[in-house]
Amino acid sequence: MELSGRHVVVTGGGGGIGGALARRLSQEGAGAVVVADRDPAAAEAVASEIGGLAVQFDAARESGVQALIAQATEASGPIDIFISNAGVPGGMGGPETPDETWQEAWQVNVMAHVWAARALLPAMVDRGEGYLINTASAAGLLTQVSSLVYSVTKHAAVSLAEWLAIEYGDAGVRVSCICPQGVRTPMLELAMDEPAGAAALTAGGVIEPEDVAEAVVRGIADERLLILPHEEVARHMALKGSDPERWIAGMRRLVRNARAGAA
Ligand SMILES: NC(=O)c1ccc[n+]([C@@H]2O[C@H](COP(=O)([O-])OP(=O)(O)OC[C@H]3O[C@@H](n4cnc5c(N)ncnc54)[C@H](O)[C@@H]3O)[C@@H](O)[C@H]2O)c1
């Protein structure tokens, strides 16, 4: 899709990857950019830099996503590109993670994308055009060894994007899913506390949020389903698909070596 003149909404736009996306899409000529975040000061700082609209909202509630879409539509008309990028790390560890942490991650990392699609698809189908993008993670294609919650919810976000792309592609709705490995943001700092998680996240090199924005601009131009700012993620996916036993053995080795090295 051509970016010029488009009405774009970026959630989690107050910092990290979302902030870089908002800035870059504005530079690329988007007509209106809405910077949405639960942190109003962060959203305002990015929006004022690019002449966009700051909206405070909570991605963990459907009413929050609906109110954001209503506010953006009232300000600048139908939304052309909605980037559901806000995400939460979901805590370290496995099944022992408390239900409240699971619930928050389901709502922000999965249901926020569902709620956006639910609200936006009818008008996009009527217009025969629209673009839904969510930020999942390489953890949604491979896994994030330090966090079961993050891995499971990001897999769900990838699955959602695939399903929407299959179901709505012929109606003119485009779908992309952004799947980076390590990106230098506050969220990465949290994950670096666990040696195995850090080893997996940094295996492909830590990139900057601006590198993700560059990959997203190219992905939108190509209307690509999977946007992979780290090229090696495609190679790991190919190995996982062709030889899952070897892939699991390699992941176990990575975890063992990282924890032994930290002990
Ligand atoms: N940093 C990485 O290494 C990495 C890698 C892969 C995927 N991701 C994903 O990229 C996305 C952006 O993460 P980031 O690294 O820029 O992290 P970040 O913590 O810098 O930014 C996340 C933003 O989302 C906002 N947010 C969180 N919960 C919200 C809520 N309930 N409602 C509204 N806004 C909310 C935060 O205020 C923040 O501005 C996330 O979905 C994350 O899972 C990050």
The ligand as a MOL file (V3000), in Angstrom:
LIG
                    3D

  0  0  0     0  0            999 V3000
M  V30 BEGIN CTAB
M  V30 COUNTS 44 48 0 0 0
M  V30 BEGIN ATOM
M  V30 1 N 11.9030 -4.8530 22.1720 0
M  V30 2 C 11.9690 -6.0670 21.6230 0
M  V30 3 O 13.0350 -6.7110 21.6470 0
M  V30 4 C 10.7600 -6.6610 20.9460 0
M  V30 5 C 10.9530 -7.7880 20.1330 0
M  V30 6 C 9.8530 -8.3350 19.5010 0
M  V30 7 C 8.5990 -7.7750 19.6510 0
M  V30 8 N 8.4300 -6.6940 20.4530 0 CHG=1
M  V30 9 C 7.0690 -6.1410 20.5710 0
M  V30 10 O 7.0770 -4.8170 20.0850 0
M  V30 11 C 5.9930 -4.0900 20.6560 0
M  V30 12 C 6.5100 -2.7690 21.1830 0
M  V30 13 O 7.4010 -3.0680 22.2490 0
M  V30 14 P 8.6840 -2.1890 22.5980 0
M  V30 15 O 9.8470 -3.0780 22.5880 0
M  V30 16 O 8.6830 -0.9370 21.8020 0 CHG=-1
M  V30 17 O 8.3540 -1.9400 24.1330 0
M  V30 18 P 8.1790 -0.6290 24.9980 0
M  V30 19 O 7.9390 -1.1270 26.3640 0
M  V30 20 O 9.2780 0.3110 24.7080 0
M  V30 21 O 6.8420 -0.0030 24.3840 0
M  V30 22 C 5.5840 -0.5470 24.6070 0
M  V30 23 C 4.6030 0.5940 24.5790 0
M  V30 24 O 3.2870 0.0350 24.7510 0
M  V30 25 C 2.6070 0.8210 25.6980 0
M  V30 26 N 1.6010 -0.0130 26.3580 0
M  V30 27 C 1.8090 -1.1090 27.1310 0
M  V30 28 N 0.6330 -1.5770 27.6140 0
M  V30 29 C -0.3360 -0.7590 27.1230 0
M  V30 30 C -1.7310 -0.7150 27.2760 0
M  V30 31 N -2.3880 -1.5770 28.0590 0
M  V30 32 N -2.4210 0.2510 26.6190 0
M  V30 33 C -1.7780 1.1560 25.8420 0
M  V30 34 N -0.4400 1.1780 25.6760 0
M  V30 35 C 0.2710 0.2340 26.3110 0
M  V30 36 C 3.6680 1.3080 26.6760 0
M  V30 37 O 3.2590 2.4430 27.4030 0
M  V30 38 C 4.8320 1.5770 25.7310 0
M  V30 39 O 4.8440 2.9030 25.2400 0
M  V30 40 C 5.3990 -4.9980 21.7260 0
M  V30 41 O 4.2380 -5.6310 21.2130 0
M  V30 42 C 6.5080 -6.0200 21.9590 0
M  V30 43 O 6.0080 -7.2320 22.4630 0
M  V30 44 C 9.4800 -6.1080 21.0970 0
M  V30 END ATOM
M  V30 BEGIN BOND
M  V30 1 1 1 2
M  V30 2 2 2 3
M  V30 3 1 2 4
M  V30 4 1 4 5
M  V30 5 2 4 44
M  V30 6 2 5 6
M  V30 7 1 6 7
M  V30 8 2 7 8
M  V30 9 1 8 9
M  V30 10 1 8 44
M  V30 11 1 9 10
M  V30 12 1 9 42
M  V30 13 1 10 11
M  V30 14 1 11 12
M  V30 15 1 11 40
M  V30 16 1 12 13
M  V30 17 1 13 14
M  V30 18 2 14 15
M  V30 19 1 14 16
M  V30 20 1 14 17
M  V30 21 1 17 18
M  V30 22 2 18 19
M  V30 23 1 18 20
M  V30 24 1 18 21
M  V30 25 1 21 22
M  V30 26 1 22 23
M  V30 27 1 23 24
M  V30 28 1 23 38
M  V30 29 1 24 25
M  V30 30 1 25 26
M  V30 31 1 25 36
M  V30 32 1 26 27
M  V30 33 1 26 35
M  V30 34 2 27 28
M  V30 35 1 28 29
M  V30 36 1 29 30
M  V30 37 2 29 35
M  V30 38 1 30 31
M  V30 39 2 30 32
M  V30 40 1 32 33
M  V30 41 2 33 34
M  V30 42 1 34 35
M  V30 43 1 36 37
M  V30 44 1 36 38
M  V30 45 1 38 39
M  V30 46 1 40 41
M  V30 47 1 40 42
M  V30 48 1 42 43
M  V30 END BOND
M  V30 END CTAB
M  END
